[in-house]
Amino acid sequence: MAREIGADGKTLVLEPDGQQVLSFATCSYLAMDRDWRLAEGAIEAIRRCGVAVSASLDPTCSESSLMAW
């Protein structure tokens, strides 16, 4: 059994021995879901490019322009 102890969502305590470990079994082991810079970057990319399928209607919004931010 394990219980979460970190506010970051990735520190666990194994019971009964109390060993602290990092969890790599979650969707957020890098805590990227709590990084406001990532959220702001995603919002800006959606504003610029929309959420269309891979055959985007806006040819000016290419992968290289997204990588620039």
PQR file with spaces between the fields and no chain letter, atoms N, CA, C, O and H, PARSE charges and radii, in Angstrom:
ATOM       1  N    MET     1       0.843   -1.170    0.000 -0.4000 1.5000
ATOM       2  CA   MET     1       0.000    0.000    0.000 -0.0000 2.0000
ATOM       3  C    MET     1       0.892    1.237    0.000  0.5500 1.7000
ATOM       4  O    MET     1       1.965    1.229    0.602 -0.5500 1.4000
ATOM       5  N    ALA     2       0.455    2.293   -0.669 -0.4000 1.5000
ATOM       6  CA   ALA     2       1.191    3.555   -0.696 -0.0000 2.0000
ATOM       7  C    ALA     2       0.210    4.695   -0.492  0.5500 1.7000
ATOM       8  O    ALA     2      -0.967    4.592   -0.838 -0.5500 1.4000
ATOM       9  H    ALA     2      -0.417    2.300   -1.158  0.4000 1.0000
ATOM      10  N    ARG     3       0.708    5.771    0.070 -0.4000 1.5000
ATOM      11  CA   ARG     3      -0.131    6.958    0.209 -0.0000 2.0000
ATOM      12  C    ARG     3       0.657    8.167   -0.270  0.5500 1.7000
ATOM      13  O    ARG     3       1.873    8.245   -0.089 -0.5500 1.4000
ATOM      14  H    ARG     3       1.664    5.855    0.351  0.4000 1.0000
ATOM      15  N    GLU     4      -0.046    9.103   -0.879 -0.4000 1.5000
ATOM      16  CA   GLU     4       0.593   10.306   -1.403 -0.0000 2.0000
ATOM      17  C    GLU     4       0.891   11.259   -0.257  0.5500 1.7000
ATOM      18  O    GLU     4       0.053   11.469    0.619 -0.5500 1.4000
ATOM      19  H    GLU     4      -1.033    9.040   -1.026  0.4000 1.0000
ATOM      20  N    ILE     5       2.103   11.840   -0.268 -0.4000 1.5000
ATOM      21  CA   ILE     5       2.425   12.826    0.766 -0.0000 2.0000
ATOM      22  C    ILE     5       2.808   14.168    0.178  0.5500 1.7000
ATOM      23  O    ILE     5       2.760   15.183    0.873 -0.5500 1.4000
ATOM      24  H    ILE     5       2.784   11.669   -0.980  0.4000 1.0000
ATOM      25  N    GLY     6       3.185   14.193   -1.078 -0.4000 1.5000
ATOM      26  CA   GLY     6       3.648   15.437   -1.662 -0.0000 2.0000
ATOM      27  C    GLY     6       2.529   16.228   -2.313  0.5500 1.7000
ATOM      28  O    GLY     6       1.659   15.651   -2.965 -0.5500 1.4000
ATOM      29  H    GLY     6       3.224   13.369   -1.643  0.4000 1.0000
ATOM      30  N    ALA     7       2.542   17.545   -2.143 -0.4000 1.5000
ATOM      31  CA   ALA     7       1.569   18.395   -2.815 -0.0000 2.0000
ATOM      32  C    ALA     7       1.806   18.395   -4.319  0.5500 1.7000
ATOM      33  O    ALA     7       0.934   18.788   -5.094 -0.5500 1.4000
ATOM      34  H    ALA     7       3.250   18.013   -1.614  0.4000 1.0000
ATOM      35  N    ASP     8       2.986   17.954   -4.722 -0.4000 1.5000
ATOM      36  CA   ASP     8       3.308   17.894   -6.144 -0.0000 2.0000
ATOM      37  C    ASP     8       2.673   16.699   -6.825  0.5500 1.7000
ATOM      38  O    ASP     8       2.724   16.599   -8.051 -0.5500 1.4000
ATOM      39  H    ASP     8       3.694   17.635   -4.092  0.4000 1.0000
ATOM      40  N    GLY     9       2.079   15.791   -6.071 -0.4000 1.5000
ATOM      41  CA   GLY     9       1.413   14.638   -6.648 -0.0000 2.0000
ATOM      42  C    GLY     9       2.332   13.523   -7.076  0.5500 1.7000
ATOM      43  O    GLY     9       1.892   12.586   -7.741 -0.5500 1.4000
ATOM      44  H    GLY     9       2.038   15.873   -5.076  0.4000 1.0000
ATOM      45  N    LYS    10       3.605   13.596   -6.712 -0.4000 1.5000
ATOM      46  CA   LYS    10       4.514   12.551   -7.164 -0.0000 2.0000
ATOM      47  C    LYS    10       5.318   11.892   -6.052  0.5500 1.7000
ATOM      48  O    LYS    10       6.062   10.949   -6.322 -0.5500 1.4000
ATOM      49  H    LYS    10       3.963   14.358   -6.171  0.4000 1.0000
ATOM      50  N    THR    11       5.195   12.352   -4.816 -0.4000 1.5000
ATOM      51  CA   THR    11       5.907   11.739   -3.705 -0.0000 2.0000
ATOM      52  C    THR    11       4.970   10.796   -2.965  0.5500 1.7000
ATOM      53  O    THR    11       3.876   11.184   -2.556 -0.5500 1.4000
ATOM      54  H    THR    11       4.590   13.118   -4.597  0.4000 1.0000
ATOM      55  N    LEU    12       5.406    9.570   -2.802 -0.4000 1.5000
ATOM      56  CA   LEU    12       4.610    8.559   -2.119 -0.0000 2.0000
ATOM      57  C    LEU    12       5.380    8.009   -0.935  0.5500 1.7000
ATOM      58  O    LEU    12       6.610    8.022   -0.918 -0.5500 1.4000
ATOM      59  H    LEU    12       6.295    9.255   -3.135  0.4000 1.0000
ATOM      60  N    VAL    13       4.649    7.527    0.049 -0.4000 1.5000
ATOM      61  CA   VAL    13       5.247    6.788    1.159 -0.0000 2.0000
ATOM      62  C    VAL    13       4.744    5.364    1.066  0.5500 1.7000
ATOM      63  O    VAL    13       3.538    5.118    1.042 -0.5500 1.4000
ATOM      64  H    VAL    13       3.649    7.517    0.035  0.4000 1.0000
ATOM      65  N    LEU    14       5.678    4.426    1.013 -0.4000 1.5000
ATOM      66  CA   LEU    14       5.309    3.018    0.987 -0.0000 2.0000
ATOM      67  C    LEU    14       5.056    2.550    2.407  0.5500 1.7000
ATOM      68  O    LEU    14       5.833    2.838    3.318 -0.5500 1.4000
ATOM      69  H    LEU    14       6.658    4.625    1.032  0.4000 1.0000
ATOM      70  N    GLU    15       3.983    1.841    2.583 -0.4000 1.5000
ATOM      71  CA   GLU    15       3.657    1.320    3.914 -0.0000 2.0000
ATOM      72  C    GLU    15       3.853   -0.178    3.915  0.5500 1.7000
ATOM      73  O    GLU    15       3.587   -0.788    2.880 -0.5500 1.4000
ATOM      74  H    GLU    15       3.352    1.607    1.843  0.4000 1.0000
ATOM      75  N    PRO    16       4.284   -0.816    4.954 -0.5600 1.5000
ATOM      76  CA   PRO    16       4.418   -0.297    6.312  0.2800 2.0000
ATOM      77  C    PRO    16       5.793    0.265    6.634  0.5500 1.7000
ATOM      78  O    PRO    16       5.975    0.798    7.729 -0.5500 1.4000
ATOM      79  N    ASP    17       6.785    0.173    5.724 -0.4000 1.5000
ATOM      80  CA   ASP    17       8.142    0.586    6.110 -0.0000 2.0000
ATOM      81  C    ASP    17       8.379    2.095    6.034  0.5500 1.7000
ATOM      82  O    ASP    17       9.405    2.564    6.527 -0.5500 1.4000
ATOM      83  H    ASP    17       6.637   -0.259    4.835  0.4000 1.0000
ATOM      84  N    GLY    18       7.485    2.865    5.445 -0.4000 1.5000
ATOM      85  CA   GLY    18       7.610    4.315    5.421 -0.0000 2.0000
ATOM      86  C    GLY    18       8.617    4.862    4.432  0.5500 1.7000
ATOM      87  O    GLY    18       8.962    6.042    4.503 -0.5500 1.4000
ATOM      88  H    GLY    18       6.652    2.484    5.044  0.4000 1.0000
ATOM      89  N    GLN    19       9.096    4.049    3.519 -0.4000 1.5000
ATOM      90  CA   GLN    19      10.076    4.500    2.528 -0.0000 2.0000
ATOM      91  C    GLN    19       9.434    5.509    1.580  0.5500 1.7000
ATOM      92  O    GLN    19       8.344    5.265    1.064 -0.5500 1.4000
ATOM      93  H    GLN    19       8.816    3.090    3.461  0.4000 1.0000
ATOM      94  N    GLN    20      10.108    6.651    1.344 -0.4000 1.5000
ATOM      95  CA   GLN    20       9.608    7.658    0.412 -0.0000 2.0000
ATOM      96  C    GLN    20      10.166    7.382   -0.973  0.5500 1.7000
ATOM      97  O    GLN    20      11.364    7.147   -1.137 -0.5500 1.4000
ATOM      98  H    GLN    20      10.994    6.848    1.763  0.4000 1.0000
ATOM      99  N    VAL    21       9.295    7.412   -1.962 -0.4000 1.5000
ATOM     100  CA   VAL    21       9.696    7.152   -3.341 -0.0000 2.0000
ATOM     101  C    VAL    21       8.980    8.131   -4.260  0.5500 1.7000
ATOM     102  O    VAL    21       7.972    8.729   -3.884 -0.5500 1.4000
ATOM     103  H    VAL    21       8.322    7.602   -1.829  0.4000 1.0000
ATOM     104  N    LEU    22       9.509    8.288   -5.465 -0.4000 1.5000
ATOM     105  CA   LEU    22       8.827    9.061   -6.497 -0.0000 2.0000
ATOM     106  C    LEU    22       7.966    8.122   -7.318  0.5500 1.7000
ATOM     107  O    LEU    22       8.379    7.006   -7.631 -0.5500 1.4000
ATOM     108  H    LEU    22      10.329    7.802   -5.770  0.4000 1.0000
ATOM     109  N    SER    23       6.785    8.565   -7.662 -0.4000 1.5000
ATOM     110  CA   SER    23       5.879    7.762   -8.471 -0.0000 2.0000
ATOM     111  C    SER    23       6.020    8.148   -9.936  0.5500 1.7000
ATOM     112  O    SER    23       5.842    9.310  -10.301 -0.5500 1.4000
ATOM     113  H    SER    23       6.449    9.472   -7.407  0.4000 1.0000
ATOM     114  N    PHE    24       6.338    7.178  -10.761 -0.4000 1.5000
ATOM     115  CA   PHE    24       6.388    7.391  -12.204 -0.0000 2.0000
ATOM     116  C    PHE    24       5.209    6.705  -12.878  0.5500 1.7000
ATOM     117  O    PHE    24       5.218    6.509  -14.094 -0.5500 1.4000
ATOM     118  H    PHE    24       6.483    6.235  -10.464  0.4000 1.0000
ATOM     119  N    ALA    25       4.193    6.339  -12.097 -0.4000 1.5000
ATOM     120  CA   ALA    25       3.046    5.598  -12.613 -0.0000 2.0000
ATOM     121  C    ALA    25       1.826    6.481  -12.819  0.5500 1.7000
ATOM     122  O    ALA    25       0.739    5.972  -13.093 -0.5500 1.4000
ATOM     123  H    ALA    25       4.186    6.498  -11.110  0.4000 1.0000
ATOM     124  N    THR    26       1.983    7.787  -12.694 -0.4000 1.5000
ATOM     125  CA   THR    26       0.855    8.683  -12.883 -0.0000 2.0000
ATOM     126  C    THR    26       0.996    9.421  -14.204  0.5500 1.7000
ATOM     127  O    THR    26       2.022    9.327  -14.878 -0.5500 1.4000
ATOM     128  H    THR    26       2.866    8.200  -12.471  0.4000 1.0000
ATOM     129  N    CYS    27      -0.021   10.136  -14.555 -0.4000 1.5000
ATOM     130  CA   CYS    27       0.031   10.955  -15.772 -0.0000 2.0000
ATOM     131  C    CYS    27       0.785   12.251  -15.530  0.5500 1.7000
ATOM     132  O    CYS    27       1.028   13.008  -16.470 -0.5500 1.4000
ATOM     133  H    CYS    27      -0.855   10.212  -14.008  0.4000 1.0000
ATOM     134  N    SER    28       1.154   12.516  -14.303 -0.4000 1.5000
ATOM     135  CA   SER    28       1.775   13.794  -13.978 -0.0000 2.0000
ATOM     136  C    SER    28       3.073   13.632  -13.202  0.5500 1.7000
ATOM     137  O    SER    28       3.345   14.422  -12.298 -0.5500 1.4000
ATOM     138  H    SER    28       0.957   11.901  -13.539  0.4000 1.0000
ATOM     139  N    TYR    29       3.875   12.640  -13.527 -0.4000 1.5000
ATOM     140  CA   TYR    29       5.101   12.448  -12.758 -0.0000 2.0000
ATOM     141  C    TYR    29       6.109   13.565  -12.980  0.5500 1.7000
ATOM     142  O    TYR    29       7.048   13.702  -12.196 -0.5500 1.4000
ATOM     143  H    TYR    29       3.654   11.998  -14.261  0.4000 1.0000
ATOM     144  N    LEU    30       5.942   14.362  -14.018 -0.4000 1.5000
ATOM     145  CA   LEU    30       6.796   15.528  -14.224 -0.0000 2.0000
ATOM     146  C    LEU    30       6.153   16.801  -13.686  0.5500 1.7000
ATOM     147  O    LEU    30       6.744   17.878  -13.773 -0.5500 1.4000
ATOM     148  H    LEU    30       5.179   14.251  -14.654  0.4000 1.0000
ATOM     149  N    ALA    31       4.948   16.688  -13.130 -0.4000 1.5000
ATOM     150  CA   ALA    31       4.179   17.815  -12.576 -0.0000 2.0000
ATOM     151  C    ALA    31       3.899   18.886  -13.623  0.5500 1.7000
ATOM     152  O    ALA    31       3.748   20.061  -13.290 -0.5500 1.4000
ATOM     153  H    ALA    31       4.468   15.813  -13.059  0.4000 1.0000
ATOM     154  N    MET    32       3.832   18.483  -14.872 -0.4000 1.5000
ATOM     155  CA   MET    32       3.559   19.451  -15.928 -0.0000 2.0000
ATOM     156  C    MET    32       2.130   19.977  -15.872  0.5500 1.7000
ATOM     157  O    MET    32       1.853   21.060  -16.388 -0.5500 1.4000
ATOM     158  H    MET    32       3.955   17.528  -15.142  0.4000 1.0000
ATOM     159  N    ASP    33       1.229   19.236  -15.258 -0.4000 1.5000
ATOM     160  CA   ASP    33      -0.149   19.710  -15.153 -0.0000 2.0000
ATOM     161  C    ASP    33      -0.274   20.887  -14.194  0.5500 1.7000
ATOM     162  O    ASP    33      -1.313   21.548  -14.165 -0.5500 1.4000
ATOM     163  H    ASP    33       1.454   18.357  -14.838  0.4000 1.0000
ATOM     164  N    ARG    34       0.754   21.156  -13.418 -0.4000 1.5000
ATOM     165  CA   ARG    34       0.729   22.269  -12.475 -0.0000 2.0000
ATOM     166  C    ARG    34       1.639   23.421  -12.911  0.5500 1.7000
ATOM     167  O    ARG    34       1.830   24.373  -12.153 -0.5500 1.4000
ATOM     168  H    ARG    34       1.598   20.619  -13.442  0.4000 1.0000
ATOM     169  N    ASP    35       2.187   23.348  -14.092 -0.4000 1.5000
ATOM     170  CA   ASP    35       3.095   24.391  -14.586 -0.0000 2.0000
ATOM     171  C    ASP    35       2.295   25.389  -15.414  0.5500 1.7000
ATOM     172  O    ASP    35       1.862   25.073  -16.522 -0.5500 1.4000
ATOM     173  H    ASP    35       2.032   22.575  -14.707  0.4000 1.0000
ATOM     174  N    TRP    36       2.097   26.588  -14.883 -0.4000 1.5000
ATOM     175  CA   TRP    36       1.276   27.589  -15.568 -0.0000 2.0000
ATOM     176  C    TRP    36       1.871   27.988  -16.913  0.5500 1.7000
ATOM     177  O    TRP    36       1.133   28.398  -17.808 -0.5500 1.4000
ATOM     178  H    TRP    36       2.448   26.845  -13.983  0.4000 1.0000
ATOM     179  N    ARG    37       3.207   27.876  -17.079 -0.4000 1.5000
ATOM     180  CA   ARG    37       3.825   28.240  -18.363 -0.0000 2.0000
ATOM     181  C    ARG    37       3.353   27.310  -19.470  0.5500 1.7000
ATOM     182  O    ARG    37       3.131   27.748  -20.598 -0.5500 1.4000
ATOM     183  H    ARG    37       3.807   27.543  -16.352  0.4000 1.0000
ATOM     184  N    LEU    38       3.203   26.045  -19.158 -0.4000 1.5000
ATOM     185  CA   LEU    38       2.717   25.085  -20.141 -0.0000 2.0000
ATOM     186  C    LEU    38       1.274   25.387  -20.517  0.5500 1.7000
ATOM     187  O    LEU    38       0.913   25.353  -21.694 -0.5500 1.4000
ATOM     188  H    LEU    38       3.384   25.689  -18.241  0.4000 1.0000
ATOM     189  N    ALA    39       0.450   25.682  -19.518 -0.4000 1.5000
ATOM     190  CA   ALA    39      -0.952   26.012  -19.784 -0.0000 2.0000
ATOM     191  C    ALA    39      -1.061   27.272  -20.632  0.5500 1.7000
ATOM     192  O    ALA    39      -1.833   27.304  -21.591 -0.5500 1.4000
ATOM     193  H    ALA    39       0.743   25.710  -18.563  0.4000 1.0000
ATOM     194  N    GLU    40      -0.302   28.312  -20.294 -0.4000 1.5000
ATOM     195  CA   GLU    40      -0.339   29.552  -21.075 -0.0000 2.0000
ATOM     196  C    GLU    40       0.150   29.325  -22.504  0.5500 1.7000
ATOM     197  O    GLU    40      -0.402   29.894  -23.446 -0.5500 1.4000
ATOM     198  H    GLU    40       0.325   28.287  -19.515  0.4000 1.0000
ATOM     199  N    GLY    41       1.177   28.501  -22.669 -0.4000 1.5000
ATOM     200  CA   GLY    41       1.669   28.188  -24.014 -0.0000 2.0000
ATOM     201  C    GLY    41       0.633   27.450  -24.835  0.5500 1.7000
ATOM     202  O    GLY    41       0.470   27.719  -26.025 -0.5500 1.4000
ATOM     203  H    GLY    41       1.625   28.038  -21.904  0.4000 1.0000
ATOM     204  N    ALA    42      -0.069   26.518  -24.202 -0.4000 1.5000
ATOM     205  CA   ALA    42      -1.119   25.778  -24.906 -0.0000 2.0000
ATOM     206  C    ALA    42      -2.261   26.701  -25.299  0.5500 1.7000
ATOM     207  O    ALA    42      -2.783   26.604  -26.409 -0.5500 1.4000
ATOM     208  H    ALA    42       0.064   26.300  -23.235  0.4000 1.0000
ATOM     209  N    ILE    43      -2.652   27.593  -24.400 -0.4000 1.5000
ATOM     210  CA   ILE    43      -3.728   28.543  -24.703 -0.0000 2.0000
ATOM     211  C    ILE    43      -3.334   29.442  -25.860  0.5500 1.7000
ATOM     212  O    ILE    43      -4.137   29.676  -26.763 -0.5500 1.4000
ATOM     213  H    ILE    43      -2.228   27.672  -23.498  0.4000 1.0000
ATOM     214  N    GLU    44      -2.110   29.949  -25.846 -0.4000 1.5000
ATOM     215  CA   GLU    44      -1.643   30.815  -26.933 -0.0000 2.0000
ATOM     216  C    GLU    44      -1.608   30.067  -28.264  0.5500 1.7000
ATOM     217  O    GLU    44      -2.000   30.618  -29.292 -0.5500 1.4000
ATOM     218  H    GLU    44      -1.458   29.759  -25.112  0.4000 1.0000
ATOM     219  N    ALA    45      -1.148   28.829  -28.254 -0.4000 1.5000
ATOM     220  CA   ALA    45      -1.111   28.035  -29.489 -0.0000 2.0000
ATOM     221  C    ALA    45      -2.519   27.784  -30.017  0.5500 1.7000
ATOM     222  O    ALA    45      -2.735   27.815  -31.229 -0.5500 1.4000
ATOM     223  H    ALA    45      -0.830   28.381  -27.418  0.4000 1.0000
ATOM     224  N    ILE    46      -3.470   27.538  -29.134 -0.4000 1.5000
ATOM     225  CA   ILE    46      -4.859   27.328  -29.563 -0.0000 2.0000
ATOM     226  C    ILE    46      -5.439   28.613  -30.122  0.5500 1.7000
ATOM     227  O    ILE    46      -6.156   28.581  -31.122 -0.5500 1.4000
ATOM     228  H    ILE    46      -3.294   27.513  -28.150  0.4000 1.0000
ATOM     229  N    ARG    47      -5.142   29.745  -29.495 -0.4000 1.5000
ATOM     230  CA   ARG    47      -5.624   31.032  -30.025 -0.0000 2.0000
ATOM     231  C    ARG    47      -5.063   31.295  -31.419  0.5500 1.7000
ATOM     232  O    ARG    47      -5.776   31.771  -32.302 -0.5500 1.4000
ATOM     233  H    ARG    47      -4.560   29.771  -28.683  0.4000 1.0000
ATOM     234  N    ARG    48      -3.785   30.984  -31.612 -0.4000 1.5000
ATOM     235  CA   ARG    48      -3.134   31.241  -32.898 -0.0000 2.0000
ATOM     236  C    ARG    48      -3.539   30.245  -33.967  0.5500 1.7000
ATOM     237  O    ARG    48      -3.774   30.624  -35.114 -0.5500 1.4000
ATOM     238  H    ARG    48      -3.205   30.597  -30.894  0.4000 1.0000
ATOM     239  N    CYS    49      -3.622   28.978  -33.601 -0.4000 1.5000
ATOM     240  CA   CYS    49      -3.778   27.925  -34.600 -0.0000 2.0000
ATOM     241  C    CYS    49      -5.145   27.262  -34.584  0.5500 1.7000
ATOM     242  O    CYS    49      -5.522   26.603  -35.553 -0.5500 1.4000
ATOM     243  H    CYS    49      -3.431   28.670  -32.668  0.4000 1.0000
ATOM     244  N    GLY    50      -5.883   27.422  -33.515 -0.4000 1.5000
ATOM     245  CA   GLY    50      -7.155   26.729  -33.405 -0.0000 2.0000
ATOM     246  C    GLY    50      -6.947   25.281  -32.993  0.5500 1.7000
ATOM     247  O    GLY    50      -5.845   24.869  -32.631 -0.5500 1.4000
ATOM     248  H    GLY    50      -5.577   27.957  -32.727  0.4000 1.0000
ATOM     249  N    VAL    51      -8.016   24.530  -33.058 -0.4000 1.5000
ATOM     250  CA   VAL    51      -7.961   23.126  -32.667 -0.0000 2.0000
ATOM     251  C    VAL    51      -8.384   22.230  -33.822  0.5500 1.7000
ATOM     252  O    VAL    51      -8.968   21.167  -33.614 -0.5500 1.4000
ATOM     253  H    VAL    51      -8.911   24.864  -33.352  0.4000 1.0000
ATOM     254  N    ALA    52      -8.088   22.665  -35.032 -0.4000 1.5000
ATOM     255  CA   ALA    52      -8.454   21.904  -36.221 -0.0000 2.0000
ATOM     256  C    ALA    52      -7.641   20.614  -36.310  0.5500 1.7000
ATOM     257  O    ALA    52      -6.686   20.417  -35.559 -0.5500 1.4000
ATOM     258  H    ALA    52      -7.614   23.529  -35.201  0.4000 1.0000
ATOM     259  N    VAL    53      -8.022   19.761  -37.213 -0.4000 1.5000
ATOM     260  CA   VAL    53      -7.295   18.514  -37.448 -0.0000 2.0000
ATOM     261  C    VAL    53      -5.921   18.812  -38.026  0.5500 1.7000
ATOM     262  O    VAL    53      -5.592   19.971  -38.283 -0.5500 1.4000
ATOM     263  H    VAL    53      -8.798   19.921  -37.823  0.4000 1.0000
ATOM     264  N    SER    54      -5.123   17.782  -38.229 -0.4000 1.5000
ATOM     265  CA   SER    54      -3.743   17.983  -38.677 -0.0000 2.0000
ATOM     266  C    SER    54      -3.646   18.707  -40.012  0.5500 1.7000
ATOM     267  O    SER    54      -2.626   19.338  -40.288 -0.5500 1.4000
ATOM     268  H    SER    54      -5.390   16.841  -38.020  0.4000 1.0000
ATOM     269  N    ALA    55      -4.661   18.637  -40.833 -0.4000 1.5000
ATOM     270  CA   ALA    55      -4.685   19.381  -42.094 -0.0000 2.0000
ATOM     271  C    ALA    55      -5.235   20.767  -41.796  0.5500 1.7000
ATOM     272  O    ALA    55      -6.354   21.100  -42.187 -0.5500 1.4000
ATOM     273  H    ALA    55      -5.490   18.125  -40.608  0.4000 1.0000
ATOM     274  N    SER    56      -4.446   21.562  -41.107 -0.4000 1.5000
ATOM     275  CA   SER    56      -4.894   22.860  -40.622 -0.0000 2.0000
ATOM     276  C    SER    56      -5.290   23.782  -41.759  0.5500 1.7000
ATOM     277  O    SER    56      -4.705   23.749  -42.842 -0.5500 1.4000
ATOM     278  H    SER    56      -3.537   21.292  -40.790  0.4000 1.0000
ATOM     279  N    LEU    57      -6.285   24.595  -41.497 -0.4000 1.5000
ATOM     280  CA   LEU    57      -6.729   25.580  -42.473 -0.0000 2.0000
ATOM     281  C    LEU    57      -5.806   26.786  -42.499  0.5500 1.7000
ATOM     282  O    LEU    57      -5.859   27.582  -43.437 -0.5500 1.4000
ATOM     283  H    LEU    57      -6.760   24.622  -40.618  0.4000 1.0000
ATOM     284  N    ASP    58      -4.965   26.934  -41.493 -0.4000 1.5000
ATOM     285  CA   ASP    58      -4.064   28.074  -41.397 -0.0000 2.0000
ATOM     286  C    ASP    58      -2.634   27.626  -41.679  0.5500 1.7000
ATOM     287  O    ASP    58      -1.961   27.120  -40.781 -0.5500 1.4000
ATOM     288  H    ASP    58      -4.921   26.288  -40.731  0.4000 1.0000
ATOM     289  N    PRO    59      -2.155   27.803  -42.918 -0.5600 1.5000
ATOM     290  CA   PRO    59      -0.809   27.325  -43.262  0.2800 2.0000
ATOM     291  C    PRO    59       0.305   28.109  -42.577  0.5500 1.7000
ATOM     292  O    PRO    59       1.453   27.667  -42.582 -0.5500 1.4000
ATOM     293  N    THR    60      -0.007   29.264  -41.987 -0.4000 1.5000
ATOM     294  CA   THR    60       1.040   30.047  -41.320 -0.0000 2.0000
ATOM     295  C    THR    60       1.378   29.492  -39.946  0.5500 1.7000
ATOM     296  O    THR    60       2.366   29.903  -39.337 -0.5500 1.4000
ATOM     297  H    THR    60      -0.940   29.623  -41.982  0.4000 1.0000
ATOM     298  N    CYS    61       0.584   28.579  -39.461 -0.4000 1.5000
ATOM     299  CA   CYS    61       0.814   28.035  -38.126 -0.0000 2.0000
ATOM     300  C    CYS    61       1.449   26.654  -38.254  0.5500 1.7000
ATOM     301  O    CYS    61       0.763   25.634  -38.182 -0.5500 1.4000
ATOM     302  H    CYS    61      -0.218   28.244  -39.956  0.4000 1.0000
ATOM     303  N    SER    62       2.736   26.636  -38.442 -0.4000 1.5000
ATOM     304  CA   SER    62       3.451   25.377  -38.632 -0.0000 2.0000
ATOM     305  C    SER    62       4.111   24.934  -37.335  0.5500 1.7000
ATOM     306  O    SER    62       4.149   25.682  -36.359 -0.5500 1.4000
ATOM     307  H    SER    62       3.292   27.464  -38.501  0.4000 1.0000
ATOM     308  N    GLU    63       4.621   23.730  -37.334 -0.4000 1.5000
ATOM     309  CA   GLU    63       5.287   23.199  -36.145 -0.0000 2.0000
ATOM     310  C    GLU    63       6.485   24.049  -35.757  0.5500 1.7000
ATOM     311  O    GLU    63       6.749   24.239  -34.570 -0.5500 1.4000
ATOM     312  H    GLU    63       4.589   23.122  -38.127  0.4000 1.0000
ATOM     313  N    SER    64       7.210   24.561  -36.738 -0.4000 1.5000
ATOM     314  CA   SER    64       8.389   25.365  -36.412 -0.0000 2.0000
ATOM     315  C    SER    64       8.004   26.663  -35.710  0.5500 1.7000
ATOM     316  O    SER    64       8.742   27.133  -34.844 -0.5500 1.4000
ATOM     317  H    SER    64       6.995   24.406  -37.703  0.4000 1.0000
ATOM     318  N    SER    65       6.864   27.249  -36.067 -0.4000 1.5000
ATOM     319  CA   SER    65       6.456   28.468  -35.373 -0.0000 2.0000
ATOM     320  C    SER    65       5.995   28.166  -33.957  0.5500 1.7000
ATOM     321  O    SER    65       6.168   28.991  -33.060 -0.5500 1.4000
ATOM     322  H    SER    65       6.265   26.867  -36.770  0.4000 1.0000
ATOM     323  N    LEU    66       5.412   26.998  -33.746 -0.4000 1.5000
ATOM     324  CA   LEU    66       5.014   26.615  -32.394 -0.0000 2.0000
ATOM     325  C    LEU    66       6.233   26.375  -31.516  0.5500 1.7000
ATOM     326  O    LEU    66       6.210   26.680  -30.324 -0.5500 1.4000
ATOM     327  H    LEU    66       5.270   26.328  -34.474  0.4000 1.0000
ATOM     328  N    MET    67       7.293   25.833  -32.093 -0.4000 1.5000
ATOM     329  CA   MET    67       8.493   25.532  -31.325 -0.0000 2.0000
ATOM     330  C    MET    67       9.234   26.801  -30.911  0.5500 1.7000
ATOM     331  O    MET    67      10.042   26.769  -29.982 -0.5500 1.4000
ATOM     332  H    MET    67       7.312   25.585  -33.062  0.4000 1.0000
ATOM     333  N    ALA    68       8.969   27.910  -31.586 -0.4000 1.5000
ATOM     334  CA   ALA    68       9.680   29.148  -31.297 -0.0000 2.0000
ATOM     335  C    ALA    68       9.367   29.702  -29.914  0.5500 1.7000
ATOM     336  O    ALA    68      10.211   30.364  -29.311 -0.5500 1.4000
ATOM     337  H    ALA    68       8.313   27.936  -32.341  0.4000 1.0000
ATOM     338  N    TRP    69       8.175   29.444  -29.406 -0.4000 1.5000
ATOM     339  CA   TRP    69       7.846   29.999  -28.089 -0.0000 2.0000
ATOM     340  C    TRP    69       8.537   29.200  -27.044  0.5500 1.7000
ATOM     341  O    TRP    69       8.402   29.490  -25.855 -0.5500 1.4000
ATOM     342  H    TRP    69       7.488   28.906  -29.896  0.4000 1.0000
